[in-house]
């Protein structure tokens, strides 16, 4: 799947893009800032899960504790 994100001060411009997507058969929906933020956080967590394990001591050292 490939996705695109559009951000505009003009609600009318976004409405035009949404209508075009519908005509082209592209699934589209509006998202809130909170939904976008949660998606980014979830993506970053998923990417982080692909790295090697780190000990608690190493984390505490990195945090300066």
Kinemage of the C-alpha trace (Angstrom):
@kinemage 1
@onewidth
@group {chain A} dominant
@subgroup {mainchain}
@vectorlist {calphas} color= white
{ca unk a 1} P 0.000 0.000 0.000
{ca unk a 2} L 1.133 3.528 -0.752
{ca unk a 3} L -0.328 6.574 0.945
{ca unk a 4} L -0.235 10.337 0.527
{ca unk a 5} L -0.960 13.090 2.993
{ca unk a 6} L -2.282 16.501 1.986
{ca unk a 7} L -2.345 19.485 4.299
{ca unk a 8} L -3.872 22.811 3.343
{ca unk a 9} L -5.299 25.919 4.913
{ca unk a 10} L -8.068 25.724 2.300
{ca unk a 11} L -10.887 23.330 3.102
{ca unk a 12} L -12.154 23.847 -0.440
{ca unk a 13} L -8.883 22.620 -1.968
{ca unk a 14} L -8.945 19.511 0.221
{ca unk a 15} L -12.562 18.911 -0.749
{ca unk a 16} L -11.569 19.000 -4.433
{ca unk a 17} L -8.791 16.459 -3.798
{ca unk a 18} L -11.177 14.184 -1.900
{ca unk a 19} L -13.717 14.346 -4.738
{ca unk a 20} L -11.002 13.532 -7.283
{ca unk a 21} L -9.854 10.566 -5.217
{ca unk a 22} L -13.424 9.269 -5.073
{ca unk a 23} L -13.805 9.594 -8.864
{ca unk a 24} L -10.520 7.738 -9.395
{ca unk a 25} L -11.568 4.945 -7.050
{ca unk a 26} L -8.940 5.826 -4.477
{ca unk a 27} L -9.852 5.248 -0.859
{ca unk a 28} L -9.485 8.538 1.034
{ca unk a 29} L -10.551 9.959 4.371
{ca unk a 30} L -9.894 12.913 6.597
{ca unk a 31} L -7.747 12.339 9.681
{ca unk a 32} L -7.367 14.443 12.786
{ca unk a 33} L -4.033 15.735 14.014
{ca unk a 34} L -4.254 13.270 16.896
{ca unk a 35} L -4.829 10.307 14.551
{ca unk a 36} L -1.851 11.355 12.451
{ca unk a 37} L 0.353 11.731 15.519
{ca unk a 38} L -0.671 8.292 16.804
{ca unk a 39} L 0.069 6.756 13.411
{ca unk a 40} L 3.563 8.273 13.358
{ca unk a 41} L 4.258 7.086 16.912
{ca unk a 42} L 3.047 3.562 16.084
{ca unk a 43} L 5.235 3.515 12.969
{ca unk a 44} L 8.282 4.629 14.952
{ca unk a 45} L 7.636 1.948 17.574
{ca unk a 46} L 7.364 -0.696 14.854
{ca unk a 47} L 10.636 0.461 13.322
{ca unk a 48} L 12.277 0.436 16.755
{ca unk a 49} L 11.147 -3.136 17.342
{ca unk a 50} L 13.298 -4.187 14.379
{ca unk a 51} L 16.522 -3.112 16.086
{ca unk a 52} L 18.636 -5.245 18.367
{ca unk a 53} L 17.781 -5.618 22.040
{ca unk a 54} L 19.234 -3.109 24.467
{ca unk a 55} L 19.788 -3.806 28.141
{ca unk a 56} L 18.137 -1.776 30.883
{ca unk a 57} L 21.577 -0.603 32.014
{ca unk a 58} L 22.342 0.782 28.553
{ca unk a 59} L 19.034 2.661 28.494
{ca unk a 60} L 19.602 4.117 31.950
{ca unk a 61} L 23.141 5.138 30.958
{ca unk a 62} L 21.801 6.872 27.816
{ca unk a 63} L 19.233 8.698 29.970
{ca unk a 64} L 21.979 9.780 32.347
{ca unk a 65} L 20.591 7.880 35.331
